[in-house]
């Protein structure tokens, strides 16, 4: 009978539980504080950001003032009468569009190509299939740094430096091994009898793939898509290497890096810029958390 | 059944000429989609680059063109295959599916590995053969020695141990709290995971910022120190400890990841194991040590190896916090510097090869471990 009062997972002594809750609260606050600091700073006037700590907003609420000017300046929408000094016209709007233009195709193209390949490896029998698949998985070990020197040479020759296409292809190439591996794991477990009857009706591999496999694989595709999207959105290295230094084509991470380098001058703009760059990933995170966690578990081996 | 095996018999090439034409057909099919896509996309991009239209329209055209183009070309190559006689169709169909991926992988990963190795034996411009000079540089230059110390001591050991340790601690504790409380705490701790390295660097600038004593501090740590009556510290200049302050950023980013994965593993441990332990009179710590940890050993290894891989290749945090100065240099950042600031392709390639060799054993272990638990997906 005694065991009936014990919860299966833990003994709940009140003191112990208070400690557990206290530690959890403390850690959560600790983890949250830096981000809150950034968020608060991004709404403070530029002079305040440079003169006093962001926490004075909480310790001394009477003197705190808030403004949207940082966001206006950063997005290139200055309010009437607001003076934008020369060299301060930091139009991150362009960078936002560039980042979207890079992240979406860099997510969809590799997934599409990988899904075709995963189906081919899983369900079409051909000589050398096993060997080729093992080779693809083995490519997971290659860090993308290996490709920087040779691919950069190719891009110079093809005049691809600084184009969206070059970056899409790079993200596709570097994302494919993992994408094929994960989608293969999923697609190969789809029960055979689901498409057996379609075959008997004379359907080709192509129709079966488009009509049956793609819709059935939606959860796996979505999980990987979120993961790859965040990866391309947050990427700095590939952008620095293949997009180059021209502000017209640069993505958010590059522009932020540039702002970070201009020492100490644009702190207030930096905060707004950083928050803008985090906005979409945070939305994706909170809305699609369940998919995201699954993608994370599956995607732990990104090269 | 009989019919199928006959077809398969036929499918196999007979004789050298047949084999050659089959192979040639497969290569052609594989190259077809990527090449045509590339050429068409390339032309449109040259047009878009020079066209004077609003940026957002360019963006929409580019996205539609890129994504739609790939799908259309798969259809096209399938259409071409379907016009062939049945034998050839069966021989070539697999490569409609796997070919494009193989070609792209060859261009972006297979050939570059070989080409990087060759480039690593040549000088900065790739003109003159220099033997192992670049590797000698990589193992003797002060900045590379510093990078090895930082990558292997500060990043690999501290970052991995602390990220996994915190993640495990939080996962175990969270498991005992109310489900709603647990969900909220876990989401908030996990959140930094979606922030870019550069974004994190901006956030942590406001933690580490240093102003001379006497003037008001705007960095959180120095604000706390001066609040306690102590002197402010220039955290990012304190060698070699500044490495640990950079590592702290990575821990902040990675702990959520390890917590979420470990947490789901812990929830998968059968309840009767705990029950049995308690009946035997084990205390909470003993249960953690002899039941929880052994049950999730595989997951612990996956998480640890994943974080090790991230630490070996760490780049953006260092690049945006210190640029590798003040004793914080790391391998990936030296490679980037050699490639762009020094324009030394030979050295950059040699460092990339060293990185590859460092990653291989960890990755091998990671993939093998991961293969055992694919049900996670």
Interface residues (C-beta under 8 A of the other chain):
Chain A: X3 X6 X8 X9 X10 X11 X12 X16 X17 X20 X21 X23 X24 X25 X27 X28 X31 X32 X33 X34 X35 X37 X38 X41 X49 X50 X51 X52 X53 X54 X55 X94 X97 X98 X100 X101 X104 X105 X108 X109 X112 X113 X114 X116 X117 X119 X120 X121 X124 X125 X126 X127 X129 X132 X136 X137 X139 X140 X141 X142 X143 X145 X146 X147 X148 X149 X150 X151 X152 X153 X154 X158 X160 X163 X164 X165 X168 X169 X170 X172 X173 X174 X176 X177 X180 X182 X185 X186 X204 X205 X206 X209 X220 X223 X230 X233 X234 X235 X236 X237 X240 X241 X253 X256 X257 X260 X261 X267 X270 X271 X273 X274 X277 X278 X281 X282 X284 X285 X286 X289 X292 X293 X294 X296 X297 X298 X300 X301 X303
Chain B: X8 X12 X38 X41 X42 X45 X49 X55 X56 X58 X59 X62 X63 X66 X67 X70 X71 X74 X75 X78 X82 X91 X93 X94 X95 X96 X97 X98 X100 X101 X102 X104 X105 X107 X108 X109 X110 X111 X112 X113 X115 X116 X119 X166 X170 X173 X174 X175 X176 X177 X181 X184 X185 X187 X188 X189 X190 X191 X192 X193 X194 X195 X196 X197 X198 X199 X201 X202 X203 X204 X205 X206 X207 X216 X217 X218 X219 X220 X223 X252 X255 X256 X257 X260 X261 X264 X271 X272 X274 X275 X278 X279 X284 X302 X303 X306 X309 X313 X315 X316 X319 X320 X323 X332 X335 X336 X339 X340 X345 X348 X349 X351 X352 X353 X355 X356 X359 X360 X363 X364 X366 X367 X370 X374 X376 X377
